[in-house]
Every structure is written in structure tokens, then in C-alpha cells.
């Protein structure tokens, strides 16, 4: 009797783990471990931590390393000169930046052939007053790597 109970318990545990659904269900919240959407989620969470480092050299090195792993060779190549010596434009966040609040509010949803990334970011308005800005980005993938990031907010 005990052996039959354990067999049934194991089968039920396997069924619960498989979830039975699509691996890229909308919206992604980090519970799913497959697909490009989760790569994007992982990238932006790690990038937010790296971007928030106090030591700017370490921050840049970590962000650059993450881009090399998660972004297409073309995106890295086309932006490297600007990232190293240029205008310090943050290409993967469309220059919004990313912080601790962002990683807690980060969401990734699928939309046709792209992903919509949203997160909240602590920002300043024109009068240098703190405000929370909601960032909305369209992320396009090529060969399972981030290839293009477009700002979808009405004004920046």
C-alpha cells in the first residue's frame, strides 16, 4: 500500500512541476524558466543590479559583460564605441536607466515577434523633484539574443 501511495505522489508532483501550459505564457514574472522572455527578464534584473553599482568602472564592466552574453553581436558592436567613449547613452534602457525599484516591478510580456518590457524607475522631473517613471520598452530578439530595444513611452 505504501509503495502505491509513493508512486501516485511522485506522479502528482511531476504533473504539478510540468504546469501543462505554454512555456511563454503572458505576462512573464520570472516563475517560468524557458524561452526568450525569461532571458530578457533575467538580463534586465542582472543589468539593474550592475547599473546600480557604486563603482562606475565595475558597473560598466559588469553591464558590458552582461550585454556580451545576452545581446546580439551586432548590438554590442554597434554600440560599443559610444558606450566606451561616447555620449554615455544607455542603449538597452533607451537612456532611462534602471535601479532597485525596477527589478521589483519588472515585467515582460510577449507581443507578436517582440517582447514588451515594463518597469518603474526612480527619476527626477525638471524641477529636480523625485518621481517614479514607468518605462515601456519593445525588445526584439535575433537568434535568442537581444537585438533591438525601442522606447514605447509617449515622450522621453
C-alpha positions, -999 to +999 in steps of 0.1 A: +000+000+000+028+024+009+045+017-025+013+026-044+010+058-024+045+069-033+040+062-070+008+083-070+026+111-050+055+111-075+032+113-105+012+141-089+045+160-081+057+156-117+023+169-130+025+199-108+060+207-119+052+205-156+024+231-153+010+218-185+009+252-202+028+271-228+064+279-217+060+316-228+028+324-210+019+361-207+029+380-187+062+366-176+070+371-139+102+350-135+085+318-125+089+302-159+125+291-167+123+287-205+122+310-236+135+343-247+111+362-224+128+347-194+162+356-208+151+392-212+137+391-176+170+377-163+191+402-183+172+433-170+173+421-134+210+415-136+216+447-156+197+467-130+220+454-102+251+461-123+239+495-133+233+504-097+268+496-085+286+525-068+320+519-085+315+532-121+343+511-135+329+479-120+294+489-131+304+495-167+324+463-168+295+442-155+270+459-178+293+453-207+298+417-197+260+411-195+255+427-229+281+403-244+261+373-230+225+384-236+227+408-266+234+402-303+270+407-316+256+434-339+241+454-310+273+451-289+295+460-319+273+489-330+270+505-295+305+497-280+323+528-292+295+550-278+294+531-246+332+533-241+340+568-253+308+584-265+277+601-250+271+575-223+237+567-238+222+536-222+211+516-252+193+487-235+172+510-214+167+537-241+186+560-217+161+558-188+184+538-165+174+510-142+175+506-104+164+485-074+128+496-079+130+484-115+139+449-106+109+446-082+084+459-108+099+444-140+075+426-163+080+410-197+050+402-220+051+387-255+037+407-284+038+391-318+075+389-327+088+410-298+086+415-261+073+444-241+094+452-210+079+475-184+093+486-151+092+516-127+123+538-123+131+564-097+137+596-117+138+634-113+115+659-130+125+692-145+125+708-110+147+681-096+118+666-076+118+628-073+092+610-093+085+574-104+086+569-141+071+539-158+094+527-186+080+508-216+104+492-240+100+469-270+127+443-272+133+424-304+153+392-304+175+376-331+189+341-326+178+342-289+197+374-282+185+409-276+189+427-309+170+459-308+154+480-280+128+507-288+113+532-264+075+529-264+068+557-239+049+587-254+077+612-245+111+608-230 
